[in-house]
Amino acid sequence: MSTYSKINLKSHHVLQSSSESFVKPANNGSWFGILVEKVRQYLSDATVSTVKGVDRITHGPIQCLAWHPLQKNQIAFGMSDGVVQALLQPSTKPVLLRNQHQRYISSLTWLPSSPKLLCVGCATGIICWDVVSQKGSNLPSRATVYLTRSAVSMLTAAPGGRYCLASTQSEVLLLDTITGEEPIPIRSIAAPGIILHSPLYPFSLVTEGKRFHVLRGMTEGCETFSGLQSGVACAAWSGAHLLLSLRSSPLVLYLSLYCAEEVQSKLSSQCQVLINLHKTVTYSEGESWSVEGLTVNDSGERLAVLASTDTGTASVFIFGLSMSTTSVFESDIISGLPSRPTLIEYQHQQGGLLCICCESGDVSFLTDTAAHGLPNHLTT
């Protein structure tokens, strides 16, 4: 049984038993605890569940995941053995996508223009799948392969759904999924890393070493921000605000992109601290936190943070978020996961699920109701 426990930002103590853990606020607060049934179902509108190994036809950890931006409860997982597992409906088995060119999967993105178009970034290039459900259809899923000169490290789809951006070892590529033409380079960048398009505004983040770029539109201007102490480890968009964390850092930083034109060169004078894990969560003396993952829910009111310590442990924290006042106001910590969490991503729809992938290959889903701290026993 998994337990999702709430933590006060300032002071708390934890009481644990063999099957559950609660957090009791230090200042005469009421007990809080959410017990969640582990169910053998893939997705459900009102369920928090843990799925063992996604599908045991394949083995190994999950490398990446992607929710569909418009189709509720539709998600895909990229596995370490080169297989993509796409869950189109809660009641159907996952569609397994295999291709001889699909090796060392690094990134997945669904195209908003279609409920079934999935792009896969891998060592050989980009593979676009027209995913067909195994239920009620004898037609196989079809793949279009775009070979690139070097491995694709990350993909991101523009909100309109026609274009897809990809980062390789030396450039940013633009793929027009309507014409089907070969991807074209739109920006030469040395070793681009994270590439992430804003779901609401025509901004795309591209990281490069100890600096990052914000592309405006697909082929318009580019704003470069420098002055970072290390490379960007993870990032997320919240409206016109860019949230990011540097490697080996306990800080979550933010930058307001509507002010980007006024920034001349140095990021350090414009980037602000949103969260310092060393000040907001409890940790052992001598232990140091590093943020590894960020994701914001559809309403922009919740920020999930995946963080690890230098001793190898990892946790998922959920913060209440208000970017209008650039503040966080409470924190939940998720405990009782099957193993060490490695990936997190919020579903894009209102009230969507938070998907947590674990080192063991298990996948857990947390409802937004649970994340808001409403005591509710959720079962199917």
N, C-alpha and C positions, 0 to 999 in steps of 0.2 A: 504494500500500500504506500503511495506517495503522499508526502506531506508538503503543503505550501504554507510557509510561515511568514508572519509579518514582523518587521523590525522598525522600531522608532529610530529616527536619525540620531537623536542625542544620547539616549541611555536606554539600555535594555538588558535583560538577562534571559537565557534560554534554559528551559527545562526539557529534558529528553527522557524517553523511555525506549524500550526495545522496538516498538512498532510505530511510534509517532513522536513528533517534537512540536512544542508550542512555544510561542514567545509571549511573555508576560511583560507589558509595559511597566517601567519602573515607578511611574507616578500614579499609582492606583488606577491604572487603566483596566479595561475589561479583557478577559481572555480572548484570544483569537486563534483559530485553527481551522484549516480547511483540509478535510480528509478526502482524498480522491481515489476512486476505484480504478485499478488498472484493468482495462478492458481490451479484448482482442478485436477491436474495430478500428478502421483506419482513421476516419474522421466523422465527427458528428457536431451539429450546431451547438449543442449544450453539453459537451463532454470534454473532460480532461482525460487523456488516455496515454498509455505507453504501448507502443507497438514493438514487439520483439524482432529486431533485425530487419525491419521493413518487409523483406521477402527472402527466405532462406535459400531460394534458388541461387542467389549470388552471395558472396562472402566478402568480408573485409569492411573497413570503416567507410562512412559516408564522406565524400570529398566536398560536396557543395549541395545546395538546395535552392529551389525557386518556387514561390507561390505565383499563381496566375494573378495579374493585377485586376482582372474583372470577373473571372469565373470563380465563384466561391468554392472553397474546399478543394481546389485543384492544385496539386503540388507535384514537383518532380525532384528526384534525388539522383545525384551523380555518384556512382560507386567507385571504389578503388580498382575494381577489375575491368573498368571500361564500359559497364552497363548502366544505362539510365532507366530508372523506374519511375513511371508517370502514373499518378493516381488521379483519374478523371472524375470519379464519383465514389462516394463513401461505400456504396454497396458492391462495387466491382473490384476485381483483383487488379494489381498494378500491371500496366503495359510495360513490357521489357523491350528496350530499344538497344539493338546491337548493330555495329557496323565495323568493318575491318579497319577503317581509318580512325575509329573512335577509341583513342588510347590516352591515358593520363588526363582524365577530365579535370578541368580547372574551374569551369563556370557554366551556369545555366541561366537562360532568360526566356520567359514566355513573351510572345508578341501580343500587345493589347488588341491589335486589329483582328485577331482570330482566336477562337477558343482552343485551337488544337495545334498551333504553330509554336514549336519549341526549338530554340537555338542552343547548341552545345559548343563550348569552347574547349579545345583539347590540344594535344601535342602536334597534331597535323594541320589544324585549322579550325574552321567553323562547319558544323553539321546542322542543317535545318531539317527538323522532323515535322511531318504532317501526321500527328499522332491519331491513331484510330483505336477506339475502345475495342477490347476483345469481346465485349458483350453485344450481341446482335449484329456483328459484322464479320464477314469472312475476308475482308480486304486487309492486307498488311499495312503497317505504318510505312510511309515512304520517306526516304532521306535524300537531301541534296547536299553534296559535299563541296566545300570551298577550301582548297588547299592554300596554305599561306607559307611564306618563306621561313617563318619561325613559329614557335608554339604560341598559342593564344593564352594569355594569363587571366583575362577577365572579359566578360561581355556585359553590355547594358542596352536595353531597348528604350527608344524614345517613346514618350507617351502616345503619340499618334499611331505607333505600331508599324510604320513602314520601314523605318531605319533602325539599324542595330550598330552600335559602336563596339569595337574590339581593340584590346591592347595586346601588342606583341613585344618582342625584345627591343625594337627600335622605332616603332611608329604606332599611330592610332589609325585604325581602318574603319571605313564606313561601308556598310552593307545595305544595299537597297533590296529588300525582300520582295518588292513588287516586280521589278524588272528582272531580278535573278541574276544580274551581272556580277562579275567578280568584284570582291571588296576593293575599294580604292583607298590609298593613304591620304589622309587629310591633315595630318600633323606629324612631323618628325620629332620624336622625343626619345632621349636616351633612356632605355630601360623603363618604360612606363609600367606602373604597378596597378593600383586600384583605379578602376574607371566606373563611374557611377552617375547616372543621369537623374536629375531631379524629377519626381513624378508630377510636379505642378508647374514648374518654371523652365524656360529654355536654357538651363545650366547643366553642364556636365563636368564632373570632377575627374581629373587625371593626375595621379601622383607620380613624382619622379625624384627619387633620392630624398634629399632634405628640403624639397620644395614641392609645390603642387600647382596645377593650372586649373583654371575654370574656363571652359569653353562656352561661348555664348552662341546658341543655336548649333547647327551642325558644322557650318563652314564659316561662321562669322568670327568676331574678335576672340582673343585669348588673353586672360588676365593671369599673370604669374605671381605667386606668393612665395617668398623665400624667408630665411631667418629661422628655420626650424632647427631644433637641437638634434633631431634624428628623423628617420623616415616615418611616414604615416602607417600605422598598423591597421586601422579600420576607420570607417566613416559612415555617416548616414545623413539623409536630408530630413529636415523638419520645416516644411514650407520653404521660405527663402533663407533659412538658416542652415548652415553647414556645420554638422557636428563631427568631430574627429578626435582621434587619440594617437599619440606617438608611440613608437615601439618602446617597451620596457617602462611605460609611464602609467601612474595611477590617475592621471588627469583626463577628463573629457573636456575638450575645448569647443568653442563655437565661434563662428564668423557670420555676420549678417551680410548676405550677398548684395542686397540693395545698396550697400555702402561701398561695394567693391571698386567702383569707378574712382572713388576718392583716395583709395589706397595706392601709394606710389610704388613702394618696393618691399619694405620690410613687413612681414606678417606679425612679428612679435609685438608691435605697438597696437595692433588691431584685434588680435585674437584674445578672447577672454576665457577664463576658467569657469566651467559650468559645474563640474563635479570633481572633487578630490576624494578618492576612495579612502585615503589614509585618515580623512577627517570625518567621513560619513558612515563607515562600517567598522566593526570590531575586528582586530587581527592580533596575532601573537607578537610579542616583542621580538624585534629583529626581522620580522616578516615584511615582505614588500609586495604590493599589488601591481599587476600590469593588465591594462585593458586589452582584450583580444577581439571583442566583437561589439557592435552597436546596431540597434534596430529600433525604429520609432513606429508606434501603431498608427492606424489610419487617421484618427482624430488629432494626433499630435500631442496627446495628453499622457502618454506613457513611453518611457525610454527603457529598454532592456539592455543591460550591460553584462557581457561575458568577461570575467576577469580571472586571472590565475595568480598564484603566489610563486615566489622563487623556490618554494619547497615542492611544487608540482601539483598542488591542489587547485581546483577551479570551482567557481560559483557563478550563478546567474542572479543579478540584482534587477529589480524593476522599480524605477523611480517615477513618481508623479512629475509631470513636466509642464511648464508654462513658458513658452518662448516669447510671449508678449511681454512678460516681465523678466525673461531669461533667468528662471529659477527652477529648482526642484524642491519638493515639499514633503515627500515621504519616501519610504523605501520598503520593498518586499524582498525577501531572499527565498529562493526556491531550493528546498532540500528534498531528500529522498529520491533523487534521480538514480536510474539504474547504474550509471557509471559517470566518469568525468565528462562534463559537457564540452563540446568542441565547436558547435555551430548554433546560431540562433537567428530567427527571422520571423517578424510579424506578418500575418496575413494582411492584405491590402484593403479588405472590406471593413465596414463599420462593425465594431464588436468582434473583430477577427481573432483567430487563434495565434498564439505564440508557439512556434515549432522549435524544439530543442533537440538537437542530435547529440548522441553520446558516443564516447570512444568505443563502446561495445557494439555499436551498430543499431542500438535501440533508439527509438524516436518518441518523444513525449510532446503532447499538445496541451497548452494551458489556455483556458478561455479568458477573455478580457474581463469577465465578471469576477473570476478568481483574482485576476491581477489588480482589480480595484478594491480588493480587501473585503468583499461581501461574503460573509460566512454562509456557504451553501454547499451541501453535500451533493456532488454531481455524479450520477451514474447513468448507465443506459438501461 
